[in-house]
Amino acid sequence: MHTDVHLQLHALRAAELRTEADRFRRSRVGARTHGHLRRLLGWFLVDLGLRLVHRPHVRPARIA
């Protein structure tokens, strides 16, 4: 293989790899945001559940 052809093929492959890496990074940014929202929703539901469990009784218990 001629040296110039080898250099051109290397440059093309490097550009393809950079494009693929950028696309992967952009997809991970969206996934990270989605995971963050999921985590916030999860903790909100845990907090809500704990509030419902520890809610004081409406009527005090009576001894007959």
Predicted model as a PDB file, atoms N, CA, C, CB and O in Angstrom, pLDDT in the B-factor column:
MODEL        1                                                                  
ATOM      1  N   MET A   1       0.859  -1.173   0.000  1.00 70.00           N  
ATOM      2  CA  MET A   1       0.000   0.000   0.000  1.00 70.00           C  
ATOM      3  C   MET A   1       0.906   1.237   0.000  1.00 70.00           C  
ATOM      4  CB  MET A   1      -0.978  -0.003   1.238  1.00 70.00           C  
ATOM      5  O   MET A   1       1.911   1.299   0.709  1.00 70.00           O  
ATOM      6  N   HIS A   2       0.527   2.180  -0.791  1.00 83.00           N  
ATOM      7  CA  HIS A   2       1.311   3.405  -0.898  1.00 83.00           C  
ATOM      8  C   HIS A   2       1.155   4.223   0.380  1.00 83.00           C  
ATOM      9  CB  HIS A   2       0.879   4.232  -2.135  1.00 83.00           C  
ATOM     10  O   HIS A   2       0.113   4.174   1.034  1.00 83.00           O  
ATOM     11  N   THR A   3       2.183   4.963   0.724  1.00 85.00           N  
ATOM     12  CA  THR A   3       2.179   5.728   1.974  1.00 85.00           C  
ATOM     13  C   THR A   3       1.084   6.783   2.014  1.00 85.00           C  
ATOM     14  CB  THR A   3       3.519   6.389   2.177  1.00 85.00           C  
ATOM     15  O   THR A   3       0.445   6.968   3.050  1.00 85.00           O  
ATOM     16  N   ASP A   4       0.860   7.464   0.928  1.00 90.00           N  
ATOM     17  CA  ASP A   4      -0.170   8.505   0.890  1.00 90.00           C  
ATOM     18  C   ASP A   4      -1.574   7.907   1.061  1.00 90.00           C  
ATOM     19  CB  ASP A   4      -0.086   9.285  -0.435  1.00 90.00           C  
ATOM     20  O   ASP A   4      -2.421   8.479   1.748  1.00 90.00           O  
ATOM     21  N   VAL A   5      -1.805   6.765   0.435  1.00 93.00           N  
ATOM     22  CA  VAL A   5      -3.102   6.105   0.552  1.00 93.00           C  
ATOM     23  C   VAL A   5      -3.318   5.657   1.996  1.00 93.00           C  
ATOM     24  CB  VAL A   5      -3.197   4.895  -0.417  1.00 93.00           C  
ATOM     25  O   VAL A   5      -4.409   5.809   2.545  1.00 93.00           O  
ATOM     26  N   HIS A   6      -2.276   5.107   2.601  1.00 93.00           N  
ATOM     27  CA  HIS A   6      -2.363   4.665   3.993  1.00 93.00           C  
ATOM     28  C   HIS A   6      -2.688   5.850   4.912  1.00 93.00           C  
ATOM     29  CB  HIS A   6      -1.039   3.990   4.431  1.00 93.00           C  
ATOM     30  O   HIS A   6      -3.512   5.731   5.819  1.00 93.00           O  
ATOM     31  N   LEU A   7      -2.044   6.975   4.673  1.00 93.00           N  
ATOM     32  CA  LEU A   7      -2.286   8.179   5.475  1.00 93.00           C  
ATOM     33  C   LEU A   7      -3.718   8.681   5.302  1.00 93.00           C  
ATOM     34  CB  LEU A   7      -1.291   9.287   5.090  1.00 93.00           C  
ATOM     35  O   LEU A   7      -4.350   9.090   6.276  1.00 93.00           O  
ATOM     36  N   GLN A   8      -4.229   8.655   4.089  1.00 95.00           N  
ATOM     37  CA  GLN A   8      -5.606   9.098   3.843  1.00 95.00           C  
ATOM     38  C   GLN A   8      -6.617   8.164   4.497  1.00 95.00           C  
ATOM     39  CB  GLN A   8      -5.876   9.185   2.338  1.00 95.00           C  
ATOM     40  O   GLN A   8      -7.604   8.620   5.074  1.00 95.00           O  
ATOM     41  N   LEU A   9      -6.371   6.847   4.408  1.00 95.00           N  
ATOM     42  CA  LEU A   9      -7.272   5.893   5.065  1.00 95.00           C  
ATOM     43  C   LEU A   9      -7.260   6.082   6.578  1.00 95.00           C  
ATOM     44  CB  LEU A   9      -6.877   4.450   4.712  1.00 95.00           C  
ATOM     45  O   LEU A   9      -8.301   5.995   7.231  1.00 95.00           O  
ATOM     46  N   HIS A  10      -6.090   6.338   7.125  1.00 95.00           N  
ATOM     47  CA  HIS A  10      -5.978   6.576   8.565  1.00 95.00           C  
ATOM     48  C   HIS A  10      -6.753   7.835   8.965  1.00 95.00           C  
ATOM     49  CB  HIS A  10      -4.493   6.707   8.978  1.00 95.00           C  
ATOM     50  O   HIS A  10      -7.434   7.835   9.990  1.00 95.00           O  
ATOM     51  N   ALA A  11      -6.661   8.893   8.182  1.00 95.00           N  
ATOM     52  CA  ALA A  11      -7.372  10.143   8.480  1.00 95.00           C  
ATOM     53  C   ALA A  11      -8.880   9.935   8.408  1.00 95.00           C  
ATOM     54  CB  ALA A  11      -6.944  11.258   7.503  1.00 95.00           C  
ATOM     55  O   ALA A  11      -9.616  10.453   9.248  1.00 95.00           O  
ATOM     56  N   LEU A  12      -9.350   9.177   7.407  1.00 96.00           N  
ATOM     57  CA  LEU A  12     -10.786   8.899   7.293  1.00 96.00           C  
ATOM     58  C   LEU A  12     -11.283   8.093   8.489  1.00 96.00           C  
ATOM     59  CB  LEU A  12     -11.086   8.143   5.988  1.00 96.00           C  
ATOM     60  O   LEU A  12     -12.329   8.403   9.060  1.00 96.00           O  
ATOM     61  N   ARG A  13     -10.534   7.062   8.863  1.00 95.00           N  
ATOM     62  CA  ARG A  13     -10.948   6.223   9.999  1.00 95.00           C  
ATOM     63  C   ARG A  13     -10.939   7.029  11.296  1.00 95.00           C  
ATOM     64  CB  ARG A  13     -10.022   4.992  10.133  1.00 95.00           C  
ATOM     65  O   ARG A  13     -11.832   6.861  12.127  1.00 95.00           O  
ATOM     66  N   ALA A  14      -9.957   7.891  11.484  1.00 95.00           N  
ATOM     67  CA  ALA A  14      -9.895   8.728  12.679  1.00 95.00           C  
ATOM     68  C   ALA A  14     -11.100   9.664  12.748  1.00 95.00           C  
ATOM     69  CB  ALA A  14      -8.591   9.540  12.700  1.00 95.00           C  
ATOM     70  O   ALA A  14     -11.658   9.881  13.824  1.00 95.00           O  
ATOM     71  N   ALA A  15     -11.502  10.218  11.602  1.00 96.00           N  
ATOM     72  CA  ALA A  15     -12.676  11.098  11.573  1.00 96.00           C  
ATOM     73  C   ALA A  15     -13.943  10.311  11.910  1.00 96.00           C  
ATOM     74  CB  ALA A  15     -12.817  11.771  10.185  1.00 96.00           C  
ATOM     75  O   ALA A  15     -14.809  10.809  12.629  1.00 96.00           O  
ATOM     76  N   GLU A  16     -14.057   9.077  11.391  1.00 96.00           N  
ATOM     77  CA  GLU A  16     -15.215   8.239  11.715  1.00 96.00           C  
ATOM     78  C   GLU A  16     -15.266   7.924  13.209  1.00 96.00           C  
ATOM     79  CB  GLU A  16     -15.175   6.934  10.903  1.00 96.00           C  
ATOM     80  O   GLU A  16     -16.332   7.966  13.823  1.00 96.00           O  
ATOM     81  N   LEU A  17     -14.116   7.611  13.785  1.00 95.00           N  
ATOM     82  CA  LEU A  17     -14.077   7.310  15.218  1.00 95.00           C  
ATOM     83  C   LEU A  17     -14.441   8.524  16.067  1.00 95.00           C  
ATOM     84  CB  LEU A  17     -12.695   6.806  15.609  1.00 95.00           C  
ATOM     85  O   LEU A  17     -15.136   8.391  17.074  1.00 95.00           O  
ATOM     86  N   ARG A  18     -13.974   9.711  15.663  1.00 95.00           N  
ATOM     87  CA  ARG A  18     -14.337  10.929  16.408  1.00 95.00           C  
ATOM     88  C   ARG A  18     -15.834  11.186  16.342  1.00 95.00           C  
ATOM     89  CB  ARG A  18     -13.575  12.145  15.859  1.00 95.00           C  
ATOM     90  O   ARG A  18     -16.450  11.552  17.343  1.00 95.00           O  
ATOM     91  N   THR A  19     -16.425  10.994  15.153  1.00 95.00           N  
ATOM     92  CA  THR A  19     -17.868  11.185  14.993  1.00 95.00           C  
ATOM     93  C   THR A  19     -18.640  10.194  15.863  1.00 95.00           C  
ATOM     94  CB  THR A  19     -18.274  11.025  13.512  1.00 95.00           C  
ATOM     95  O   THR A  19     -19.613  10.556  16.526  1.00 95.00           O  
ATOM     96  N   GLU A  20     -18.194   8.948  15.850  1.00 94.00           N  
ATOM     97  CA  GLU A  20     -18.861   7.928  16.669  1.00 94.00           C  
ATOM     98  C   GLU A  20     -18.730   8.238  18.157  1.00 94.00           C  
ATOM     99  CB  GLU A  20     -18.279   6.541  16.373  1.00 94.00           C  
ATOM    100  O   GLU A  20     -19.679   8.039  18.914  1.00 94.00           O  
ATOM    101  N   ALA A  21     -17.565   8.721  18.583  1.00 92.00           N  
ATOM    102  CA  ALA A  21     -17.364   9.064  19.992  1.00 92.00           C  
ATOM    103  C   ALA A  21     -18.251  10.234  20.404  1.00 92.00           C  
ATOM    104  CB  ALA A  21     -15.891   9.403  20.254  1.00 92.00           C  
ATOM    105  O   ALA A  21     -18.822  10.228  21.495  1.00 92.00           O  
ATOM    106  N   ASP A  22     -18.370  11.239  19.533  1.00 92.00           N  
ATOM    107  CA  ASP A  22     -19.248  12.380  19.839  1.00 92.00           C  
ATOM    108  C   ASP A  22     -20.701  11.938  19.956  1.00 92.00           C  
ATOM    109  CB  ASP A  22     -19.118  13.467  18.757  1.00 92.00           C  
ATOM    110  O   ASP A  22     -21.418  12.376  20.856  1.00 92.00           O  
ATOM    111  N   ARG A  23     -21.131  11.075  19.050  1.00 91.00           N  
ATOM    112  CA  ARG A  23     -22.504  10.565  19.093  1.00 91.00           C  
ATOM    113  C   ARG A  23     -22.747   9.781  20.397  1.00 91.00           C  
ATOM    114  CB  ARG A  23     -22.785   9.662  17.857  1.00 91.00           C  
ATOM    115  O   ARG A  23     -23.804   9.903  21.015  1.00 91.00           O  
ATOM    116  N   PHE A  24     -21.767   8.990  20.795  1.00 88.00           N  
ATOM    117  CA  PHE A  24     -21.895   8.225  22.040  1.00 88.00           C  
ATOM    118  C   PHE A  24     -21.970   9.154  23.249  1.00 88.00           C  
ATOM    119  CB  PHE A  24     -20.714   7.252  22.195  1.00 88.00           C  
ATOM    120  O   PHE A  24     -22.784   8.935  24.146  1.00 88.00           O  
ATOM    121  N   ARG A  25     -21.132  10.187  23.282  1.00 86.00           N  
ATOM    122  CA  ARG A  25     -21.154  11.132  24.408  1.00 86.00           C  
ATOM    123  C   ARG A  25     -22.501  11.841  24.511  1.00 86.00           C  
ATOM    124  CB  ARG A  25     -20.029  12.167  24.259  1.00 86.00           C  
ATOM    125  O   ARG A  25     -23.037  12.025  25.604  1.00 86.00           O  
ATOM    126  N   ARG A  26     -23.044  12.241  23.351  1.00 86.00           N  
ATOM    127  CA  ARG A  26     -24.354  12.911  23.365  1.00 86.00           C  
ATOM    128  C   ARG A  26     -25.446  11.979  23.862  1.00 86.00           C  
ATOM    129  CB  ARG A  26     -24.710  13.427  21.966  1.00 86.00           C  
ATOM    130  O   ARG A  26     -26.352  12.414  24.572  1.00 86.00           O  
ATOM    131  N   SER A  27     -25.375  10.710  23.501  1.00 83.00           N  
ATOM    132  CA  SER A  27     -26.397   9.770  23.962  1.00 83.00           C  
ATOM    133  C   SER A  27     -26.267   9.535  25.456  1.00 83.00           C  
ATOM    134  CB  SER A  27     -26.294   8.438  23.205  1.00 83.00           C  
ATOM    135  O   SER A  27     -27.283   9.342  26.124  1.00 83.00           O  
ATOM    136  N   ARG A  28     -25.075   9.543  26.004  1.00 74.00           N  
ATOM    137  CA  ARG A  28     -24.872   9.330  27.433  1.00 74.00           C  
ATOM    138  C   ARG A  28     -25.348  10.538  28.239  1.00 74.00           C  
ATOM    139  CB  ARG A  28     -23.394   9.047  27.724  1.00 74.00           C  
ATOM    140  O   ARG A  28     -25.805  10.373  29.371  1.00 74.00           O  
ATOM    141  N   VAL A  29     -25.252  11.737  27.687  1.00 70.00           N  
ATOM    142  CA  VAL A  29     -25.734  12.930  28.389  1.00 70.00           C  
ATOM    143  C   VAL A  29     -27.240  12.825  28.592  1.00 70.00           C  
ATOM    144  CB  VAL A  29     -25.377  14.223  27.603  1.00 70.00           C  
ATOM    145  O   VAL A  29     -27.735  13.133  29.676  1.00 70.00           O  
ATOM    146  N   GLY A  30     -27.973  12.398  27.573  1.00 60.00           N  
ATOM    147  CA  GLY A  30     -29.419  12.235  27.701  1.00 60.00           C  
ATOM    148  C   GLY A  30     -29.775  11.138  28.684  1.00 60.00           C  
ATOM    149  O   GLY A  30     -30.743  11.273  29.433  1.00 60.00           O  
ATOM    150  N   ALA A  31     -29.018  10.063  28.698  1.00 64.00           N  
ATOM    151  CA  ALA A  31     -29.281   8.966  29.628  1.00 64.00           C  
ATOM    152  C   ALA A  31     -29.007   9.403  31.060  1.00 64.00           C  
ATOM    153  CB  ALA A  31     -28.425   7.739  29.273  1.00 64.00           C  
ATOM    154  O   ALA A  31     -29.724   9.008  31.980  1.00 64.00           O  
ATOM    155  N   ARG A  32     -27.981  10.210  31.250  1.00 64.00           N  
ATOM    156  CA  ARG A  32     -27.652  10.668  32.588  1.00 64.00           C  
ATOM    157  C   ARG A  32     -28.767  11.561  33.135  1.00 64.00           C  
ATOM    158  CB  ARG A  32     -26.313  11.420  32.582  1.00 64.00           C  
ATOM    159  O   ARG A  32     -29.126  11.448  34.307  1.00 64.00           O  
ATOM    160  N   THR A  33     -29.308  12.430  32.314  1.00 62.00           N  
ATOM    161  CA  THR A  33     -30.406  13.289  32.743  1.00 62.00           C  
ATOM    162  C   THR A  33     -31.635  12.454  33.072  1.00 62.00           C  
ATOM    163  CB  THR A  33     -30.738  14.326  31.660  1.00 62.00           C  
ATOM    164  O   THR A  33     -32.308  12.700  34.072  1.00 62.00           O  
ATOM    165  N   HIS A  34     -31.925  11.475  32.238  1.00 67.00           N  
ATOM    166  CA  HIS A  34     -33.078  10.607  32.465  1.00 67.00           C  
ATOM    167  C   HIS A  34     -32.912   9.847  33.783  1.00 67.00           C  
ATOM    168  CB  HIS A  34     -33.257   9.617  31.287  1.00 67.00           C  
ATOM    169  O   HIS A  34     -33.871   9.719  34.544  1.00 67.00           O  
ATOM    170  N   GLY A  35     -31.712   9.346  34.059  1.00 76.00           N  
ATOM    171  CA  GLY A  35     -31.455   8.640  35.306  1.00 76.00           C  
ATOM    172  C   GLY A  35     -31.602   9.553  36.511  1.00 76.00           C  
ATOM    173  O   GLY A  35     -32.077   9.131  37.565  1.00 76.00           O  
ATOM    174  N   HIS A  36     -31.196  10.795  36.353  1.00 82.00           N  
ATOM    175  CA  HIS A  36     -31.300  11.760  37.444  1.00 82.00           C  
ATOM    176  C   HIS A  36     -32.768  12.016  37.787  1.00 82.00           C  
ATOM    177  CB  HIS A  36     -30.595  13.081  37.069  1.00 82.00           C  
ATOM    178  O   HIS A  36     -33.138  12.056  38.960  1.00 82.00           O  
ATOM    179  N   LEU A  37     -33.588  12.186  36.773  1.00 84.00           N  
ATOM    180  CA  LEU A  37     -35.019  12.411  37.023  1.00 84.00           C  
ATOM    181  C   LEU A  37     -35.663  11.181  37.658  1.00 84.00           C  
ATOM    182  CB  LEU A  37     -35.745  12.768  35.714  1.00 84.00           C  
ATOM    183  O   LEU A  37     -36.509  11.306  38.544  1.00 84.00           O  
ATOM    184  N   ARG A  38     -35.265  10.002  37.206  1.00 85.00           N  
ATOM    185  CA  ARG A  38     -35.788   8.763  37.775  1.00 85.00           C  
ATOM    186  C   ARG A  38     -35.407   8.652  39.258  1.00 85.00           C  
ATOM    187  CB  ARG A  38     -35.258   7.540  36.987  1.00 85.00           C  
ATOM    188  O   ARG A  38     -36.215   8.229  40.085  1.00 85.00           O  
ATOM    189  N   ARG A  39     -34.176   9.034  39.579  1.00 87.00           N  
ATOM    190  CA  ARG A  39     -33.715   8.979  40.967  1.00 87.00           C  
ATOM    191  C   ARG A  39     -34.499   9.970  41.830  1.00 87.00           C  
ATOM    192  CB  ARG A  39     -32.201   9.278  41.047  1.00 87.00           C  
ATOM    193  O   ARG A  39     -34.893   9.641  42.949  1.00 87.00           O  
ATOM    194  N   LEU A  40     -34.725  11.185  41.314  1.00 89.00           N  
ATOM    195  CA  LEU A  40     -35.499  12.173  42.069  1.00 89.00           C  
ATOM    196  C   LEU A  40     -36.927  11.697  42.306  1.00 89.00           C  
ATOM    197  CB  LEU A  40     -35.513  13.512  41.334  1.00 89.00           C  
ATOM    198  O   LEU A  40     -37.462  11.855  43.403  1.00 89.00           O  
ATOM    199  N   LEU A  41     -37.542  11.118  41.284  1.00 91.00           N  
ATOM    200  CA  LEU A  41     -38.898  10.607  41.434  1.00 91.00           C  
ATOM    201  C   LEU A  41     -38.932   9.477  42.453  1.00 91.00           C  
ATOM    202  CB  LEU A  41     -39.445  10.125  40.086  1.00 91.00           C  
ATOM    203  O   LEU A  41     -39.859   9.400  43.260  1.00 91.00           O  
ATOM    204  N   GLY A  42     -37.939   8.605  42.427  1.00 91.00           N  
ATOM    205  CA  GLY A  42     -37.879   7.504  43.385  1.00 91.00           C  
ATOM    206  C   GLY A  42     -37.799   8.005  44.819  1.00 91.00           C  
ATOM    207  O   GLY A  42     -38.527   7.519  45.685  1.00 91.00           O  
ATOM    208  N   TRP A  43     -36.929   8.966  45.079  1.00 92.00           N  
ATOM    209  CA  TRP A  43     -36.805   9.487  46.438  1.00 92.00           C  
ATOM    210  C   TRP A  43     -38.065  10.242  46.862  1.00 92.00           C  
ATOM    211  CB  TRP A  43     -35.584  10.402  46.544  1.00 92.00           C  
ATOM    212  O   TRP A  43     -38.432  10.229  48.036  1.00 92.00           O  
ATOM    213  N   PHE A  44     -38.722  10.895  45.913  1.00 94.00           N  
ATOM    214  CA  PHE A  44     -39.983  11.576  46.227  1.00 94.00           C  
ATOM    215  C   PHE A  44     -41.030  10.554  46.673  1.00 94.00           C  
ATOM    216  CB  PHE A  44     -40.497  12.379  44.999  1.00 94.00           C  
ATOM    217  O   PHE A  44     -41.754  10.785  47.641  1.00 94.00           O  
ATOM    218  N   LEU A  45     -41.107   9.423  45.963  1.00 93.00           N  
ATOM    219  CA  LEU A  45     -42.076   8.394  46.329  1.00 93.00           C  
ATOM    220  C   LEU A  45     -41.740   7.754  47.673  1.00 93.00           C  
ATOM    221  CB  LEU A  45     -42.138   7.326  45.247  1.00 93.00           C  
ATOM    222  O   LEU A  45     -42.643   7.426  48.442  1.00 93.00           O  
ATOM    223  N   VAL A  46     -40.463   7.575  47.962  1.00 93.00           N  
ATOM    224  CA  VAL A  46     -40.065   7.050  49.275  1.00 93.00           C  
ATOM    225  C   VAL A  46     -40.486   8.022  50.363  1.00 93.00           C  
ATOM    226  CB  VAL A  46     -38.536   6.800  49.336  1.00 93.00           C  
ATOM    227  O   VAL A  46     -41.042   7.607  51.379  1.00 93.00           O  
ATOM    228  N   ASP A  47     -40.232   9.296  50.168  1.00 93.00           N  
ATOM    229  CA  ASP A  47     -40.615  10.309  51.157  1.00 93.00           C  
ATOM    230  C   ASP A  47     -42.131  10.336  51.347  1.00 93.00           C  
ATOM    231  CB  ASP A  47     -40.110  11.700  50.727  1.00 93.00           C  
ATOM    232  O   ASP A  47     -42.613  10.417  52.477  1.00 93.00           O  
ATOM    233  N   LEU A  48     -42.869  10.270  50.266  1.00 91.00           N  
ATOM    234  CA  LEU A  48     -44.325  10.265  50.349  1.00 91.00           C  
ATOM    235  C   LEU A  48     -44.822   9.037  51.106  1.00 91.00           C  
ATOM    236  CB  LEU A  48     -44.941  10.309  48.947  1.00 91.00           C  
ATOM    237  O   LEU A  48     -45.717   9.147  51.944  1.00 91.00           O  
ATOM    238  N   GLY A  49     -44.254   7.876  50.819  1.00 89.00           N  
ATOM    239  CA  GLY A  49     -44.645   6.657  51.515  1.00 89.00           C  
ATOM    240  C   GLY A  49     -44.370   6.745  53.008  1.00 89.00           C  
ATOM    241  O   GLY A  49     -45.187   6.309  53.818  1.00 89.00           O  
ATOM    242  N   LEU A  50     -43.226   7.304  53.373  1.00 89.00           N  
ATOM    243  CA  LEU A  50     -42.912   7.447  54.798  1.00 89.00           C  
ATOM    244  C   LEU A  50     -43.864   8.414  55.483  1.00 89.00           C  
ATOM    245  CB  LEU A  50     -41.473   7.922  54.980  1.00 89.00           C  
ATOM    246  O   LEU A  50     -44.231   8.207  56.640  1.00 89.00           O  
ATOM    247  N   ARG A  51     -44.262   9.458  54.790  1.00 88.00           N  
ATOM    248  CA  ARG A  51     -45.228  10.392  55.378  1.00 88.00           C  
ATOM    249  C   ARG A  51     -46.584   9.721  55.585  1.00 88.00           C  
ATOM    250  CB  ARG A  51     -45.386  11.633  54.485  1.00 88.00           C  
ATOM    251  O   ARG A  51     -47.251   9.963  56.591  1.00 88.00           O  
ATOM    252  N   LEU A  52     -46.989   8.881  54.639  1.00 86.00           N  
ATOM    253  CA  LEU A  52     -48.273   8.194  54.783  1.00 86.00           C  
ATOM    254  C   LEU A  52     -48.235   7.171  55.917  1.00 86.00           C  
ATOM    255  CB  LEU A  52     -48.655   7.505  53.470  1.00 86.00           C  
ATOM    256  O   LEU A  52     -49.225   6.993  56.627  1.00 86.00           O  
ATOM    257  N   VAL A  53     -47.117   6.513  56.087  1.00 84.00           N  
ATOM    258  CA  VAL A  53     -46.997   5.509  57.148  1.00 84.00           C  
ATOM    259  C   VAL A  53     -47.010   6.173  58.512  1.00 84.00           C  
ATOM    260  CB  VAL A  53     -45.713   4.682  56.974  1.00 84.00           C  
ATOM    261  O   VAL A  53     -47.610   5.647  59.449  1.00 84.00           O  
ATOM    262  N   HIS A  54     -46.369   7.301  58.639  1.00 79.00           N  
ATOM    263  CA  HIS A  54     -46.245   7.964  59.941  1.00 79.00           C  
ATOM    264  C   HIS A  54     -47.300   9.035  60.172  1.00 79.00           C  
ATOM    265  CB  HIS A  54     -44.882   8.579  60.071  1.00 79.00           C  
ATOM    266  O   HIS A  54     -47.122   9.914  61.016  1.00 79.00           O  
ATOM    267  N   ARG A  55     -48.389   8.967  59.432  1.00 72.00           N  
ATOM    268  CA  ARG A  55     -49.466   9.928  59.605  1.00 72.00           C  
ATOM    269  C   ARG A  55     -50.149   9.645  60.951  1.00 72.00           C  
ATOM    270  CB  ARG A  55     -50.491   9.852  58.416  1.00 72.00           C  
ATOM    271  O   ARG A  55     -50.453   8.489  61.244  1.00 72.00           O  
ATOM    272  N   PRO A  56     -50.393  10.664  61.769  1.00 70.00           N  
ATOM    273  CA  PRO A  56     -51.082  10.420  63.051  1.00 70.00           C  
ATOM    274  C   PRO A  56     -52.531   9.986  62.812  1.00 70.00           C  
ATOM    275  CB  PRO A  56     -51.048  11.696  63.941  1.00 70.00           C  
ATOM    276  O   PRO A  56     -53.150  10.356  61.815  1.00 70.00           O  
ATOM    277  N   HIS A  57     -53.050   9.199  63.743  1.00 68.00           N  
ATOM    278  CA  HIS A  57     -54.419   8.717  63.621  1.00 68.00           C  
ATOM    279  C   HIS A  57     -55.396   9.879  63.758  1.00 68.00           C  
ATOM    280  CB  HIS A  57     -54.712   7.636  64.679  1.00 68.00           C  
ATOM    281  O   HIS A  57     -55.152  10.822  64.511  1.00 68.00           O  
ATOM    282  N   VAL A  58     -56.500   9.804  63.028  1.00 73.00           N  
ATOM    283  CA  VAL A  58     -57.492  10.875  63.050  1.00 73.00           C  
ATOM    284  C   VAL A  58     -58.210  10.874  64.389  1.00 73.00           C  
ATOM    285  CB  VAL A  58     -58.504  10.718  61.891  1.00 73.00           C  
ATOM    286  O   VAL A  58     -58.425  11.931  64.983  1.00 73.00           O  
ATOM    287  N   ARG A  59     -58.578   9.699  64.863  1.00 75.00           N  
ATOM    288  CA  ARG A  59     -59.253   9.604  66.156  1.00 75.00           C  
ATOM    289  C   ARG A  59     -58.360   8.871  67.155  1.00 75.00           C  
ATOM    290  CB  ARG A  59     -60.617   8.881  66.013  1.00 75.00           C  
ATOM    291  O   ARG A  59     -57.712   7.885  66.805  1.00 75.00           O  
ATOM    292  N   PRO A  60     -58.327   9.342  68.374  1.00 72.00           N  
ATOM    293  CA  PRO A  60     -57.548   8.604  69.373  1.00 72.00           C  
ATOM    294  C   PRO A  60     -58.280   7.309  69.734  1.00 72.00           C  
ATOM    295  CB  PRO A  60     -57.309   9.474  70.648  1.00 72.00           C  
ATOM    296  O   PRO A  60     -59.507   7.244  69.670  1.00 72.00           O  
ATOM    297  N   ALA A  61     -57.535   6.305  70.104  1.00 71.00           N  
ATOM    298  CA  ALA A  61     -58.133   5.031  70.474  1.00 71.00           C  
ATOM    299  C   ALA A  61     -58.903   5.201  71.799  1.00 71.00           C  
ATOM    300  CB  ALA A  61     -57.036   3.919  70.599  1.00 71.00           C  
ATOM    301  O   ALA A  61     -58.434   5.869  72.720  1.00 71.00           O  
ATOM    302  N   ARG A  62     -60.094   4.582  71.873  1.00 77.00           N  
ATOM    303  CA  ARG A  62     -60.903   4.667  73.114  1.00 77.00           C  
ATOM    304  C   ARG A  62     -60.929   3.305  73.776  1.00 77.00           C  
ATOM    305  CB  ARG A  62     -62.366   5.158  72.819  1.00 77.00           C  
ATOM    306  O   ARG A  62     -61.003   2.267  73.119  1.00 77.00           O  
ATOM    307  N   ILE A  63     -60.869   3.340  75.066  1.00 80.00           N  
ATOM    308  CA  ILE A  63     -61.010   2.096  75.843  1.00 80.00           C  
ATOM    309  C   ILE A  63     -62.431   2.043  76.333  1.00 80.00           C  
ATOM    310  CB  ILE A  63     -59.990   2.022  77.046  1.00 80.00           C  
ATOM    311  O   ILE A  63     -62.873   2.951  77.039  1.00 80.00           O  
ATOM    312  N   ALA A  64     -63.161   1.009  75.981  1.00 69.00           N  
ATOM    313  CA  ALA A  64     -64.583   0.915  76.331  1.00 69.00           C  
ATOM    314  C   ALA A  64     -64.791   0.473  77.739  1.00 69.00           C  
ATOM    315  CB  ALA A  64     -65.292  -0.024  75.415  1.00 69.00           C  
ATOM    316  O   ALA A  64     -65.932   0.346  78.184  1.00 69.00           O  
TER     317      ALA A  64                                                      
ENDMDL                                                                          
END                                                                             
